Amino acid sequence: MSIFSGLEEIVETNYPLAKKTWYGLGGPADYFIRPKTTKQLKTVVERCRENGIRIQVLGFGSNLLVSDEGVRAAVIKFDAEQFTQIHFDGQEVTAWAGAELSKLVLTCVEKGLSGVEALTGIPGSVGGAVKMNAGGKFGDFGAAVESVTLMDITGNIFEKSKPELVFDYRQSNVTARFILSAHLKLNAASPEQIMQTVKEIWIYKKNSQPLNTKNSGCIFKNPRGVSAGALIDRAGLKGLQIGGAVVSEKHANFIVAENGCTSRDVLRLIETVKQRVKEHFDLDLELEIEIW
């Protein structure tokens, strides 16, 4: 622990990442670090650079599959108070990277601010939502983002504003190592009207997605103009099972982890689905989830 001398209260070693992911799968991280301040984050990053330790940032763990072997890296989690704050100033909102999307949506409803309803039912954090432009058929997070505050691997903090930002389908041009916060510009509306929209989106997702299972959301991005789930369904793959991993009967773009499942089971099923879709439609499915 001498590498992180003086930071013992925020560093754990050989930490089981399975309990921090929605899949509940995967091995340990060499180091699991929860900085309480930006200053501590800078110190952690400096120590990692000096000692050649790779860094991974863990968001909400909802769009991630960790390998059974775990991660030979320092995994940083932004769940301390500073990194989970949400500040309001009229119709403008500053949400820190670790803030939960569900909290952001509901707080905006209470304050009569519209623009983030599309995040309803998406388990995640603001940082991850910026990085992958979280959203779906009801809209994307990037539409509300005015600027982002970032930090690079050298500890330099800087801002990227709207003219410099590019948000596309499940991706953005934000490549800085650390997303610290996002500044949003929303629209005034009645809380009742916004809540009605939120309820409609939630009901749609409840009826069309396997929400009460161990999964990581959509496994694949939709190819242009077509639904990945529809392709997988048309290839006859709903219910296909390898080990404890099974293609959801409710939504074919979800892979559910059942009892006894391992990350290897999920990976093998992902490869099988990709291969079958390629054989049927000559299309290469691209992963939406992140694999460590």
Residue pairs with C-beta under 8 A, 6 or more apart in sequence:
1 8
1 11
1 13
3 47
3 51
3 53
4 11
4 31
4 33
4 44
4 47
7 33
7 40
7 43
7 44
7 47
10 33
10 34
10 35
10 36
10 40
10 44
11 31
11 32
11 33
12 31
12 32
12 33
13 30
13 31
13 32
14 28
14 29
14 30
15 28
15 29
15 31
15 32
15 75
16 27
16 28
17 26
17 27
17 28
17 29
17 32
17 58
17 61
17 66
17 70
17 71
17 75
17 292
18 24
18 25
18 26
18 27
18 66
20 58
20 61
20 77
21 61
21 62
21 64
21 65
21 66
21 216
22 60
22 61
22 62
22 64
22 123
22 214
22 215
22 216
22 217
23 64
23 65
23 66
23 214
23 215
23 216
23 257
23 263
23 266
24 214
24 257
25 65
25 66
25 68
25 257
25 261
25 262
25 263
25 266
26 65
26 66
26 67
26 68
26 70
26 71
26 263
26 292
27 66
27 67
27 68
27 69
27 70
27 71
28 70
28 71
29 56
29 70
29 71
29 73
29 74
29 75
30 53
30 70
30 71
30 72
30 73
30 74
31 53
31 73
31 74
31 75
32 74
32 75
32 77
33 44
33 74
33 75
33 76
33 77
34 76
34 77
34 78
34 79
34 80
35 41
35 44
35 76
35 78
35 80
35 83
36 80
36 81
36 82
37 80
37 82
38 82
38 151
38 157
38 180
41 76
41 151
41 178
42 151
42 155
44 74
44 76
45 55
45 151
45 153
45 155
45 177
45 178
46 155
47 53
48 54
48 55
48 74
49 153
49 154
53 73
53 74
54 72
54 73
54 74
55 73
55 74
55 75
55 76
55 153
55 177
56 71
56 73
56 74
56 75
56 76
56 292
57 75
57 76
57 77
57 78
57 127
57 177
57 178
58 64
58 75
58 76
58 77
59 78
59 97
59 98
59 124
59 125
59 127
59 128
60 100
60 101
60 123
60 124
60 125
60 128
62 122
62 123
62 124
62 128
62 216
62 217
63 124
63 128
63 132
63 216
63 217
63 288
63 289
63 290
64 216
64 289
64 290
64 291
64 292
65 216
65 263
65 266
65 267
65 289
65 290
65 291
65 292
66 263
66 292
67 263
67 264
67 267
67 291
67 292
68 262
68 263
68 264
71 292
76 178
77 98
78 84
78 96
78 97
78 98
78 125
78 127
79 98
80 98
82 96
83 96
83 97
83 98
83 99
83 180
84 96
84 98
84 99
84 100
85 94
85 95
85 96
85 99
86 93
86 94
86 95
86 96
86 99
86 103
86 104
86 107
87 93
87 94
87 95
88 107
88 111
88 113
91 113
91 185
91 186
91 187
91 188
92 146
92 183
92 184
92 185
92 186
93 104
93 108
93 113
93 183
93 184
93 186
94 181
94 182
94 183
94 184
95 104
95 126
95 181
95 182
95 184
96 126
96 180
96 181
97 125
97 126
97 127
97 130
97 178
97 179
97 180
97 181
97 182
98 125
98 126
98 127
99 125
99 126
100 124
100 125
101 116
101 119
101 122
101 123
101 124
101 125
101 126
101 129
101 134
102 123
104 116
104 119
104 126
105 116
105 117
105 119
105 120
105 198
106 198
108 114
108 115
108 116
108 186
108 194
109 191
109 194
109 195
109 198
110 191
111 191
112 188
112 189
112 190
112 191
112 194
113 186
113 187
113 188
113 189
113 194
114 186
114 187
114 188
114 189
114 193
114 194
114 197
115 143
115 144
115 184
115 185
115 186
115 187
116 141
116 144
116 184
116 186
117 138
117 139
117 194
117 197
117 198
117 201
118 135
118 136
118 138
118 139
118 140
118 141
118 201
119 129
119 134
119 135
119 141
120 138
120 198
120 201
120 202
120 205
121 201
121 202
121 205
121 206
121 209
121 211
122 129
122 134
122 135
122 136
122 217
123 217
124 134
126 179
126 181
126 182
127 179
127 180
128 134
129 141
129 182
130 141
130 142
130 145
130 148
130 172
130 174
130 179
130 182
131 172
131 174
131 179
132 170
132 171
132 172
132 288
133 140
133 141
133 142
133 167
133 168
133 169
133 170
133 171
133 172
134 140
134 141
135 141
135 142
138 201
140 167
140 169
141 167
142 165
142 167
142 172
143 167
144 184
144 185
144 186
145 162
145 165
145 167
145 182
145 183
145 184
146 161
146 162
146 183
146 184
146 185
147 159
147 160
147 161
147 162
147 165
147 182
147 183
148 159
148 160
148 165
148 174
148 179
148 180
148 181
148 182
148 183
149 157
149 158
149 159
149 179
149 180
149 181
149 182
149 183
150 157
150 158
150 159
150 160
150 174
150 176
150 178
150 179
150 180
151 157
151 158
151 176
151 177
151 178
151 180
152 158
152 176
152 177
152 178
153 177
157 180
158 176
160 174
160 176
164 173
165 172
165 173
165 174
166 172
166 173
169 221
169 222
170 221
170 288
205 211
208 250
208 251
209 250
209 251
209 254
210 248
210 250
210 251
210 254
210 256
213 248
213 254
213 256
213 257
214 256
214 257
214 258
214 261
215 248
215 254
215 255
215 256
215 257
216 255
216 289
217 254
217 288
217 289
218 228
218 229
218 253
218 254
218 288
218 289
219 228
219 253
219 254
219 255
219 270
219 273
219 287
219 288
219 289
220 228
220 232
220 253
220 273
220 274
220 285
220 286
220 287
220 288
221 228
221 285
221 286
221 287
221 288
222 228
223 231
223 283
223 285
223 286
226 283
227 253
228 252
228 253
228 285
229 251
229 252
229 253
229 254
230 252
231 277
231 280
231 281
231 283
231 285
232 238
232 247
232 252
232 253
232 273
232 277
233 252
234 280
234 281
235 273
235 276
235 277
235 279
235 280
235 281
237 247
237 252
237 273
237 276
237 277
238 247
238 248
238 249
238 252
239 246
239 247
239 249
240 246
240 247
240 269
240 272
240 273
241 247
241 269
242 265
242 268
242 269
242 272
243 260
243 261
243 262
243 264
243 265
243 268
243 269
244 257
244 258
244 259
244 260
244 261
244 262
244 265
245 255
245 256
245 257
245 258
245 261
245 265
245 266
245 268
245 269
246 255
246 256
246 258
246 269
247 254
247 255
247 256
247 269
247 273
248 254
248 255
248 256
255 266
255 269
255 270
255 273
257 265
257 266
267 291
270 287
273 285
274 284
274 285
277 283
277 285
278 284
278 285
